[in-house]
Amino acid sequence: MSVGTFTADAPELRTVAVAGWRDAVSETLASGRRFTSLHALAETGDATVRALFDGDQPLLLSCRSVHATVPSIIDIVPAATWDEREAHDLYGVRFEGHTPLRPLVRHSPTLDDWVVPVHGHNPYDVAVGPIHAGVIESGHFRFHLVGERILHLDLRLFYKHRGLEKAAEGVNDREAIHFVGRACAADHVAHTLAYAQAIESARGLWPSAGLSDTRTFLVELERVWNHLNDVAAMCAGIGFAAGNMAFAALKERAQRLNDDLAGHRFLFDTVAVGESPFHLDRSDRDRARAILRELRADTAMLWRELLFNSSFQARLGDVGVVDKSVAVQLGMVGPAARASGHAVDAREASPRLSYGAFQGAHPRERTGDVRARLEMRALELDDSFTILDDLAARDLSGGPAHAHGSSSAIGASTVESARGASTCIVELAGENVQRLRLRTSSYANWPAVPTALVGNLLPDFPLINKSFELCYACVDR
């Protein structure tokens, strides 16, 4: 089984006392499980904190706070840093030992409350955002510099936090998928699929072969247009306009295919709980297959143009490096993690989807720099085109999910989006959602961006940032 993935079973819920919280987390990690998510529950009195770990059956450790306080685990699990900060801001949980516990969602007007102090010989700050020149969401980047060399970056996101998880509470479990779907347009399919599978795991449902094939087809369609967009963005980050426009044109063709097949460029509302509202007949599949083959050939041709453009290639190496050890500590996911040698890909063990014996691609040199992150997109595009071509030859008429096992009040699922593993945890009360937690791949990877910038030049920031191409909306959920 691949690290970071779930099987059919609902999570095992294990309750531990506050005094044993850190020991329980340490023992869980020592058993080979990987941290996946941490969230809080609003209850009368002291809140409850829950941490999810992967495995053949996921494990959900639960701890009731005492006087709204739980021991911090960020020294054991650095990847939980944002999760603890968010639980503090939204649920009032104090994490003893997490010092300073800087605000994440609730923005303080005082600069010192959220900016790391930097001292030395003539350091200065450059503030970028939250309003940007481009048509993007709000995000503040505060660079600490000496000359043009970046010493540190403070990120401030969550400017438009919409409270989608809270809004889903009390909503019928089949309807609450719409809140998850609006978290992000770019990863709409992956997020709604993670939610649908989480509900189905709680309800003891298993997808039919047709439903599995159809969902896999959708999430790979989503991966193709995202990766084409990311390659175009990296060309723009270098200032290579020809590459930017060429790959943007390919991305446009991919999204037009989405619109033709599903009636929406971002494939909105193509995933549902227990069934599929999306289906293709034979003529649709043949047409999609022909278009995808043309797109694959043109993508390969343009990729060769990038490979043999020496001025373009000269800008990629040793820029924005994230070492494997850092990627592991921060819990990075997706192409960015694999570019650093952290081999996590949820598709390698996704029994609810049609990946079979899939093995994730890896760059020739796992250097963790912009070059490796760019190469990962090209390799994954080739994989996705192969998967789509195979699936287009099958019956994509959808189908139902069937009863498979016993039901539970808690479900969890992870899906490999274009940016990496996105995890959804649901807790049910009857037919309604009691608590929803969506931890997206962008949420997992944003904390790595400041690490990638240290020691680089300020003018390299657009390129490094675009090599991750993370989503603001995924944290503003």
N, C-alpha and C positions, 0 to 999 in steps of 0.2 A: 504493500500500500504506500502511496506517495504521501509525504508530509503535507499537512494543510488541507486535507480533504475529508469528506464525510461519506458514510454509507447510508443504507436505508433507515437505520435505527434512529429513533428519537434520542436525544442526549440523556445520559445518566445524570440525575440531579443528586449531588452529594453536599450535605450541609455540614459546615465546620464552625466551631466557635471562634470568636475574635482572636483568642489567645493562640489558636492553632492555624490561623489563616496563612501566615507566611510559610510555615512548615508544610502545610498541605500543597501550596503552590510549588515549593521546592521539590517535594516528593513527586508531584505530577510531572514536572519537567525532567526529573531524573529518570522517570519511567520511559522517556522517549517521546512524550507528547509535546506538541508545540502550542504556545499561546495563540489564541485566535481573536478574542474580544473580551472586553470588560464593560459592564454597564451597571447602573443602579436602578432600583425599583422604589417608587414612591409608596410608602406605607405610613399608617398612623404610628407616630413615634419615630423610632430609629429606622433609617432606610436600610435596605438590603443591597449588598454588592454581589454580583455574580461574574465569574470569569469562565470563559469557554476555552477548552483545549481539544485538539483534534484527536483522532484515533478511529479504530474500526467502529466503535460506538463513541461519539463525542462525550466528553465529560464536562459538566457544568458545576463548578464549585460555587457554593453559596454561603455567604457570611452575613449575619445580622449585625449591624453596627451597634456600638455601645456609646451612648451620648453622641450619636451621629459621627462616630470616629471609627476608622478601620486602619490597621497598619498598612503603609504603602508597600507595594511590591516592585517599584520601578528599579531598585538596585538589582533585583533578581530578574525582572522582565522589563528592560528599558522600553520595549514596544508598547507597554501599557501606559506610558506617560500621558499621552493625549487623552486616553480613556479616563484616567483618574482626574485630570483637570476638568474634563467635561462633566463627569459625575459630580464634582464639587460645585461647578457653576450652576448646573441645572437641578440637582437634587440635594445640595447642601451637605454632602458627605465630606468630612475632613479626613485626609489621608496622612496619618502620623508618620513623619520621616520624609515626606515629600516637601522639601524646603529648598527654595521658596515655591509655594503652590501658586504659580502665576495664572491669572485668568486666561481662559481660552475663548469661551462663548460670550461671557459678559465682559464687555470692554471697559476698562478703566480709563478715565480721562488723564490719569497721571502716568507719564511716560515711564517713570521708574518702576511702576507696578508690573510692566510686561516686557521691558527691554533689559537684556543682560548688560551689566556695566562692563565697559571695555576701557582699559587703561594702557598707556604706553607712550611712545614718543610721537607726538603729533597725530593721534587718531582723530578721525572726523566721521560724521554720519552723512549718508545720502538717503533721503526718503523717497520712495516711489509708490504712488497710489495713496489711498485706495481707489481713486478715480484714475483711469488709464486713457491713453490716447486711442487704443483699439476698442472694438466692441467686445468687451469681456466683462466678467463679473468683478466685484469689488475685492481687492486684496492689497494689503499694505506690506511692502518689503522695505525693511530698514537695514541698510548696509553700514557696517562699521569698517572703515578703511584706513590704510596708510598709503598715501599716493593713490594708485589705482588697484592696489592689492587688497582683496577681501579678507578681513580678519574673522568676521562673524556676520551672520544674517539673522535678524529677528523677523519671524513671520507673524502677521496678524490677519487671520481670515475670519470666517463666521460673521461677516458684516450683515448678511441677510438671512440669518437663521430662521427657518420657516416653521419649525416645530412639527414636522410631518409625523414623527414617531408619536408625539403626544396626541396629534389630531386623529391618529388611527385607533386610539384606545376607545373601546366601546362599540367599534364598527364591526359589522359582520365580516367574518374572515375571508369571504370571497370578494367583498367590496373593498377591503382595506388595501388590496393590491394596487389600487389607483394612487394611494399616497406614496407607496414605494416607487411606483413608476414615474412619478413627477420629481423624484429626487434629482434625476440627471437625465438629459436627453441622450447623451453620448453612450451611456451604459444602460439604457432603458431595458433592453432585453435581459441582460445579465442580472440586473437587480430584481426585476419582476419574476424571473425564473428562480432566483434564490429564495424569494418569498414563497412562490407557489410550491417549491419543493419542501420548504420548511413546514408549511401547512400540511402538505401531503404526508410528510414523515410523522407529524403529530397525529394525523387522522388514520395512520396505518394504510396509506394508499401507495400503489406502485404504478408507474406509467406503462402503458402498452408500448409495443415496439414502434408503432406508428407515431405515438405521442413523443417518444424519446427521439426518434429520427427528426421529427418536425421541429422540436425545440432546439436540437443541436444545429440544424440548418439555420435557424434564426440567429443564434448566438454567434455562429461563424460568419454570417452575413454582416453582423454588427462589427465583428473584429476586422473584417476586410476594409470597410470604409474608414474605420478609426485609424488603422495602421497607415493607410494611404494618406490620410490627413496629417498624421504625425510626421511622416517623411517629408511632406510638403512644408510643414512647420519648421523642421530642422533646416531645410534649405533656406527658408526665410530668415532663420536665426543667423545664418552665415552671410546672408545678403546675396544668395544665389537665386536670382529672380526666375531664371529659366527653369530650374529644378522645381522651385516652389509652384509655378504656374502649371507645369506638366503634371506633377503629382496631384495638385488640386483638381485638375481636369479629370484625372482618373477617379479621385474621390467623388466628384460630381456624378460620374457615370455609375459608380457603385450605389450612390444614394438614389439616383433615378431608377435603378433596378429595384431598390427597396420600395419606392413609391409605386412602381408598376405591379409588384407582387403583393404588397400589403396595404397599399393606399396611404402610406406615410413614409417620408424620407428617413425618419428615425425609428421606424418599425413600432410605433406606439400601439399599445393595446393588442399585441399579437400573442400574449401569454395570459393564461387564466389558470385558476386553481382547478385541478381535476380534469381538465380538458384542454382543447386547443381551438381558439377562434380563428386560427390561421390554417389554411390548407391549400394545396396546389394540385390541380389535375395534371394529366400527362402533358398536355400542350404547354401549360405554364412551366412545368419542370424542364421540358425540352428547350423552351425559349431561354429560361434562366441559365441552363447549362451552356448554351451557345454564347450568351453574353459574358458569362464568367470565364469561359475559355479565351475569348478575345481580350478580356480585361487582364487575364493572367499573362498572356503573351506580351501585351503592351507594357505591363508592369515590369516584366523581366527585361525587356528592351531598355526601358528607362533606367532600371537599376544598374544595368551595365554602363550606361552613360555616367552615372554617379561614380561607379567604381574606377573608371578610367579618367576621371576629371581630377588631375593632380592638385590644382589649387583648392578644390573642394575638399579632397581627402586630407590635405595638409592642415585643415582647421579642426579635425576630429580627434586626433590622438592625444592622450594625456590631458584632456580637458574634462573637468567635472567628474573626477574619479571618486567612486565609492568602493572601498575595499570589501571583500567578502565578509570579513569579521564584523564590519559595521552593518552590512546588509542583514546579517543574521541577528545581531543585537537589536536592531530597529524593527525587525519583523517585516522587512520589505517583501513585496510580492510582485509577480508579473514579469514582463520583459526587463524591467530595471533590475530586479533581483537576479534574474538569470544571467544578465550581462556581467554581473559581479561574481558569478560562480555559485550563487545561492540557488540551487536547483529545486525550486518549488513551482509546480504547475498542477492546478487542481484538475485539469483534464486527464491526467494520468490515472486517476482513480475516481471516476464519476460514474458509478454504476447506473444512475438514473438517466444518463445521457449516452449517446451512441458514439463513444470514442474508442471502444474496444481496447486494443493493446497499444494505444497511442503513447508515444514517447516525445516529450517536449524537446524542441530544438535548443541548441546552445551555440554561441558565437565561437569562431575559431580561437580567439584569445579572450578569455573571460577577464578583461582588464577593468571593467566597471566604469569606463569612460564614455564619452559621447559616441565614439566610433562603435563600441560594443552595443550600446543601446540602439543605435541606428541599424546595425546589422541584425539585431534581434527582430526588428520589424520586418525586414526583408525575408528572413528565414520563416517567420510565423505566417507571413502572407502566402508563401509557397505551401506550407502545411494546410492553411485554411482553404486554399483553392483546391487542393487534393481532396480534403474532407467534403467540401461542397459538391465537387464533381461526383463523388461516390454517392452522396445522399440524394442528389438530384435524380439518380437512377432508381431510387426506391419510392415506395408509396408514402407521400407526404400529405396524406389526408387527415392527419391528426389522430384522434382517437381518445379514449377515456383513460383515466387512472383507475385501477382495480384495487379492491381490498387485498391487503397483503399481510397485515399483522395487526397487533393490538394498537389501540389508540392511546394517546398521551396528552397531557395539557401543555407540553412544551415540544417545540420542533426547531430544528436548525438545519441550515444548508449553506453550502458555499458553491459559487460558480466562478469560473475563470473568465473574467471580463477582458477587454482589450488591455486594461492596465494592470490586471492581476486578480487575485482572489477577492471577491466581495462576499461577505457573510451576512446572513439574515437569521435572527433568532426571534421566535414568536412564543408568547405565552397566552394561552386561551382560557376563557371563562365561558363554557358552553360553546355557542356558535360565534362568539365575539372575541376580538383581540383585546387582551388585557395589557400586554406590553409588547412593543415591537422595538427591535434593535437592528439597524442596518449599518454595518461597518464596511464602508466601501474600500476599494483598492486605492483610490486617491487618498482617503483618510489614512490608510496604512503607510503610504509612500511620501506624503508631504513632509514629515519630519526629517526625511533623508536629504531634501533639497539643500538646507543650510550646510550639511556636511559636505555635499558635493562641491559647494562654492568656495570653501576655505582654501586660501592660497591662490585662487584664480584671479584674473583681472575683471574689473567691473564690466568692461565691454563684452565679456564672454557670458554674462548672466543670461541674456535672451536665448543663446544657443543651449546653455546647460538646462535652463528651465524648460525649453521646448523638447529637449531630449527625454524629459519625464512626461511632459504634456499632461499634467494633472488637472483635475476638475475642481473649480471653486464650489459649484453647486452641490457636489458630493459631500462637502463639509457644511454647507449652508442648508442641509436637509432639515 
